[in-house]
Amino acid sequence: MHLERRRALIAAAWVFASSALADPSAPSVRVDAAWIRWLPAGVPAGGYATLTNFGDKPEVLTAAMSPAFKTVSIHRNVRRGTVVQMEPVDEILINPHSTLDFESAGYHFMLFDARESLEHTTVVDVTLHFKGGGSISAPFRIRKPGVSASGETP
């Protein structure tokens, strides 16, 4: 019995040590208020979130992907005179101790070709990839048009 307890303590210490020595390439970014505007089949969906870099070094977002969509890309809206155009973005710098809001009038994710109907889906995982090889996954809540941030129909 003493040996089993010792093994359990060693295993617990190993788990603690391995979590304390987390992947150094892991980005210091937190994803909050993540959601996707659901649209009918065949129409690209828009993804929005708030990204907060709580670290002491800049983080550079380079890509996004989701098993629920064939393609996810990063876009931004740019005003040129009286015309607003949407253009793809290769990377986004998130400065240390700062927040970046993805919103329909600025940066946003474009999600193309849903692999299955999302009409009754409530959450989709999206993985964000950063320069240096780190990545984080976050649940994005599906919202239908006319649904508020709280998930209620106005």
Contacts in CASP RR format, 6 or more apart in sequence:
PFRMAT RR
TARGET T0000
AUTHOR 0000-0000-0000
METHOD contacts of the structure
MODEL  1
MHLERRRALIAAAWVFASSALADPSAPSVRVDAAWIRWLPAGVPAGGYAT
LTNFGDKPEVLTAAMSPAFKTVSIHRNVRRGTVVQMEPVDEILINPHSTL
DFESAGYHFMLFDARESLEHTTVVDVTLHFKGGGSISAPFRIRKPGVSAS
GETP
23 134 0 8 1.000
25 132 0 8 1.000
25 133 0 8 1.000
25 134 0 8 1.000
26 134 0 8 1.000
26 136 0 8 1.000
27 53 0 8 1.000
27 59 0 8 1.000
27 128 0 8 1.000
27 130 0 8 1.000
27 134 0 8 1.000
27 135 0 8 1.000
27 136 0 8 1.000
28 53 0 8 1.000
28 54 0 8 1.000
28 55 0 8 1.000
28 56 0 8 1.000
28 57 0 8 1.000
28 59 0 8 1.000
29 51 0 8 1.000
29 52 0 8 1.000
29 53 0 8 1.000
29 54 0 8 1.000
29 59 0 8 1.000
29 61 0 8 1.000
29 94 0 8 1.000
29 128 0 8 1.000
29 130 0 8 1.000
29 136 0 8 1.000
30 51 0 8 1.000
30 52 0 8 1.000
30 54 0 8 1.000
31 49 0 8 1.000
31 50 0 8 1.000
31 51 0 8 1.000
31 128 0 8 1.000
31 136 0 8 1.000
31 138 0 8 1.000
32 49 0 8 1.000
32 50 0 8 1.000
32 51 0 8 1.000
32 52 0 8 1.000
33 48 0 8 1.000
33 49 0 8 1.000
33 50 0 8 1.000
33 149 0 8 1.000
34 47 0 8 1.000
34 48 0 8 1.000
34 49 0 8 1.000
34 50 0 8 1.000
34 126 0 8 1.000
34 138 0 8 1.000
34 139 0 8 1.000
34 140 0 8 1.000
34 141 0 8 1.000
35 47 0 8 1.000
35 48 0 8 1.000
35 49 0 8 1.000
35 140 0 8 1.000
35 141 0 8 1.000
35 142 0 8 1.000
35 143 0 8 1.000
35 149 0 8 1.000
36 45 0 8 1.000
36 46 0 8 1.000
36 47 0 8 1.000
36 48 0 8 1.000
36 109 0 8 1.000
36 111 0 8 1.000
36 118 0 8 1.000
36 124 0 8 1.000
36 140 0 8 1.000
36 141 0 8 1.000
36 142 0 8 1.000
36 143 0 8 1.000
37 45 0 8 1.000
37 46 0 8 1.000
37 47 0 8 1.000
37 48 0 8 1.000
37 104 0 8 1.000
37 143 0 8 1.000
37 145 0 8 1.000
38 45 0 8 1.000
38 118 0 8 1.000
38 119 0 8 1.000
38 142 0 8 1.000
38 143 0 8 1.000
38 144 0 8 1.000
38 145 0 8 1.000
39 45 0 8 1.000
39 46 0 8 1.000
39 145 0 8 1.000
41 114 0 8 1.000
41 117 0 8 1.000
42 113 0 8 1.000
42 114 0 8 1.000
44 110 0 8 1.000
44 111 0 8 1.000
44 112 0 8 1.000
45 69 0 8 1.000
45 110 0 8 1.000
45 111 0 8 1.000
45 114 0 8 1.000
45 118 0 8 1.000
46 104 0 8 1.000
46 108 0 8 1.000
46 109 0 8 1.000
46 110 0 8 1.000
46 111 0 8 1.000
47 102 0 8 1.000
47 108 0 8 1.000
47 109 0 8 1.000
47 110 0 8 1.000
47 111 0 8 1.000
47 126 0 8 1.000
47 140 0 8 1.000
48 101 0 8 1.000
48 102 0 8 1.000
48 103 0 8 1.000
48 104 0 8 1.000
48 108 0 8 1.000
48 109 0 8 1.000
49 102 0 8 1.000
49 109 0 8 1.000
49 138 0 8 1.000
49 140 0 8 1.000
50 99 0 8 1.000
50 100 0 8 1.000
50 101 0 8 1.000
50 102 0 8 1.000
51 61 0 8 1.000
51 94 0 8 1.000
51 99 0 8 1.000
51 100 0 8 1.000
51 102 0 8 1.000
51 128 0 8 1.000
52 98 0 8 1.000
52 99 0 8 1.000
52 100 0 8 1.000
53 59 0 8 1.000
53 94 0 8 1.000
53 95 0 8 1.000
53 96 0 8 1.000
53 97 0 8 1.000
53 98 0 8 1.000
53 99 0 8 1.000
53 100 0 8 1.000
54 97 0 8 1.000
55 96 0 8 1.000
55 97 0 8 1.000
56 96 0 8 1.000
56 97 0 8 1.000
57 96 0 8 1.000
58 93 0 8 1.000
58 94 0 8 1.000
58 95 0 8 1.000
58 96 0 8 1.000
59 93 0 8 1.000
59 94 0 8 1.000
59 130 0 8 1.000
59 131 0 8 1.000
60 91 0 8 1.000
60 92 0 8 1.000
60 93 0 8 1.000
60 94 0 8 1.000
60 130 0 8 1.000
60 131 0 8 1.000
61 74 0 8 1.000
61 91 0 8 1.000
61 92 0 8 1.000
61 94 0 8 1.000
61 128 0 8 1.000
61 129 0 8 1.000
61 130 0 8 1.000
62 90 0 8 1.000
62 91 0 8 1.000
62 129 0 8 1.000
62 130 0 8 1.000
62 131 0 8 1.000
63 72 0 8 1.000
63 74 0 8 1.000
63 128 0 8 1.000
63 129 0 8 1.000
64 72 0 8 1.000
64 73 0 8 1.000
64 74 0 8 1.000
64 109 0 8 1.000
64 126 0 8 1.000
64 127 0 8 1.000
64 128 0 8 1.000
64 129 0 8 1.000
65 72 0 8 1.000
65 126 0 8 1.000
65 127 0 8 1.000
65 129 0 8 1.000
66 72 0 8 1.000
66 111 0 8 1.000
66 124 0 8 1.000
66 125 0 8 1.000
66 126 0 8 1.000
66 127 0 8 1.000
66 140 0 8 1.000
67 115 0 8 1.000
67 125 0 8 1.000
68 111 0 8 1.000
68 114 0 8 1.000
68 115 0 8 1.000
68 116 0 8 1.000
68 118 0 8 1.000
68 121 0 8 1.000
68 124 0 8 1.000
68 125 0 8 1.000
69 111 0 8 1.000
69 112 0 8 1.000
69 113 0 8 1.000
69 114 0 8 1.000
69 115 0 8 1.000
69 124 0 8 1.000
70 112 0 8 1.000
70 113 0 8 1.000
70 115 0 8 1.000
71 111 0 8 1.000
71 112 0 8 1.000
71 113 0 8 1.000
72 109 0 8 1.000
72 110 0 8 1.000
72 111 0 8 1.000
72 112 0 8 1.000
72 126 0 8 1.000
73 88 0 8 1.000
73 109 0 8 1.000
73 110 0 8 1.000
73 112 0 8 1.000
74 88 0 8 1.000
74 89 0 8 1.000
74 90 0 8 1.000
74 92 0 8 1.000
74 107 0 8 1.000
74 108 0 8 1.000
74 109 0 8 1.000
74 110 0 8 1.000
75 86 0 8 1.000
75 87 0 8 1.000
75 88 0 8 1.000
75 89 0 8 1.000
75 107 0 8 1.000
75 108 0 8 1.000
75 109 0 8 1.000
75 110 0 8 1.000
76 86 0 8 1.000
76 87 0 8 1.000
76 89 0 8 1.000
76 106 0 8 1.000
76 107 0 8 1.000
76 108 0 8 1.000
77 84 0 8 1.000
77 85 0 8 1.000
77 86 0 8 1.000
77 104 0 8 1.000
77 105 0 8 1.000
77 106 0 8 1.000
77 108 0 8 1.000
78 84 0 8 1.000
78 85 0 8 1.000
78 86 0 8 1.000
78 87 0 8 1.000
79 85 0 8 1.000
86 110 0 8 1.000
89 107 0 8 1.000
91 131 0 8 1.000
92 100 0 8 1.000
92 107 0 8 1.000
94 100 0 8 1.000
100 107 0 8 1.000
101 107 0 8 1.000
102 108 0 8 1.000
102 109 0 8 1.000
109 126 0 8 1.000
118 124 0 8 1.000
118 142 0 8 1.000
121 142 0 8 1.000
122 141 0 8 1.000
122 142 0 8 1.000
123 139 0 8 1.000
123 140 0 8 1.000
123 141 0 8 1.000
123 142 0 8 1.000
124 139 0 8 1.000
124 140 0 8 1.000
124 142 0 8 1.000
125 137 0 8 1.000
125 138 0 8 1.000
125 139 0 8 1.000
125 140 0 8 1.000
126 137 0 8 1.000
126 138 0 8 1.000
126 140 0 8 1.000
127 135 0 8 1.000
127 136 0 8 1.000
127 137 0 8 1.000
127 138 0 8 1.000
128 135 0 8 1.000
128 136 0 8 1.000
128 137 0 8 1.000
128 138 0 8 1.000
129 135 0 8 1.000
130 136 0 8 1.000
141 151 0 8 1.000
143 151 0 8 1.000
146 153 0 8 1.000
146 154 0 8 1.000
147 153 0 8 1.000
148 154 0 8 1.000
END
